[in-house]
């Protein structure tokens, strides 16, 4: 899994990509023709201090790893976590992530 690292890459995906979201998560997907898929993780500033935002990003990385085998190469993805990710149960995060990835067209229908 390649990572989105700099601000310009994040800005490109957020500006030009498709957005799907719910109460705890927002998913930005920028479809491209290349088969290299890059993934980025971020948290809202109002989610808390750096410690809390880093915990949110760790949970988002774990969520990405959970869905890694079922993902269709669909381009660049950014996971944005809101404050609710800190308190959400893992199974609710999984169902939320599955719903958003399916809506964005990045998940194989099982």
C-alpha positions in Angstrom: 0.0 0.0 0.0 1.5 3.3 -1.1 0.9 6.3 1.0 -0.2 9.9 0.2 2.4 12.0 2.0 2.5 15.6 1.1 -0.1 18.4 1.3 -0.3 18.7 -2.5 -1.4 15.1 -3.0 -4.0 15.4 -0.2 -5.3 18.6 -1.7 -5.6 17.1 -5.2 -7.6 14.1 -3.9 -9.9 16.3 -1.7 -10.5 18.9 -4.4 -11.1 16.6 -7.4 -12.2 13.4 -5.7 -15.6 12.0 -4.8 -16.7 12.4 -1.2 -18.8 10.0 0.9 -19.2 10.3 4.6 -21.2 9.6 7.7 -21.2 10.6 11.4 -17.6 9.3 12.2 -15.8 8.9 8.9 -15.4 10.8 5.6 -13.9 9.0 2.5 -12.4 10.9 -0.4 -11.7 8.9 -3.5 -10.0 10.2 -6.7 -10.3 7.6 -9.5 -7.4 7.3 -11.8 -6.3 5.0 -14.6 -3.1 3.8 -13.0 -3.2 0.6 -10.9 -1.2 2.2 -8.1 -3.5 3.0 -5.3 -2.3 5.5 -2.7 -3.9 5.9 0.7 -3.8 8.8 3.2 -5.1 9.2 6.7 -6.0 12.4 8.6 -8.1 13.5 11.5 -10.1 16.7 12.0 -8.4 19.4 14.0 -11.3 19.7 16.3 -11.1 16.0 17.2 -8.6 17.0 19.9 -5.0 17.4 20.6 -2.2 15.6 18.7 -2.4 12.5 20.9 -6.1 12.0 20.1 -5.7 12.8 16.4 -2.8 10.2 16.2 -5.0 7.6 17.9 -7.7 8.3 15.3 -5.2 7.8 12.5 -4.0 4.5 14.0 -7.6 3.3 14.1 -8.1 4.4 10.4 -4.9 2.5 9.4 -6.2 -0.6 11.1 -9.5 -0.2 9.3 -7.7 0.1 5.9 -5.8 -3.1 6.7 -9.0 -4.8 7.5 -10.5 -4.1 4.1 -7.2 -4.3 2.1 -7.9 -7.8 0.6 -11.4 -6.8 -0.6 -10.5 -3.5 -2.2 -10.7 -2.9 -5.9 -8.0 -0.7 -7.4 -10.0 2.5 -7.6 -7.4 5.2 -7.2 -6.3 7.4 -4.3 -8.2 7.2 -1.0 -8.1 9.5 2.0 -9.7 8.4 5.3 -10.7 11.4 7.4 -11.6 10.6 11.0 -13.9 12.7 13.2 -13.9 12.9 17.0 -16.4 10.1 17.2 -13.9 7.5 16.0 -12.2 7.7 19.4 -15.3 6.4 21.2 -16.8 4.2 18.5 -16.9 0.5 18.9 -14.7 -1.4 16.4 -17.7 -3.3 14.8 -19.5 0.0 14.2 -16.3 1.4 12.5 -16.1 -1.7 10.3 -19.7 -1.4 9.2 -19.3 2.3 8.6 -16.1 1.7 6.6 -17.8 -1.1 4.5 -20.8 1.1 3.8 -18.6 4.1 2.6 -16.2 1.9 0.5 -19.2 0.2 -1.2 -20.8 3.6 -1.9 -17.6 4.9 -3.3 -17.2 1.8 -5.6 -13.9 0.6 -4.0 -15.1 -2.6 -2.4 -15.8 -6.0 -4.0 -19.4 -6.9 -3.3 -19.4 -10.2 -1.4 
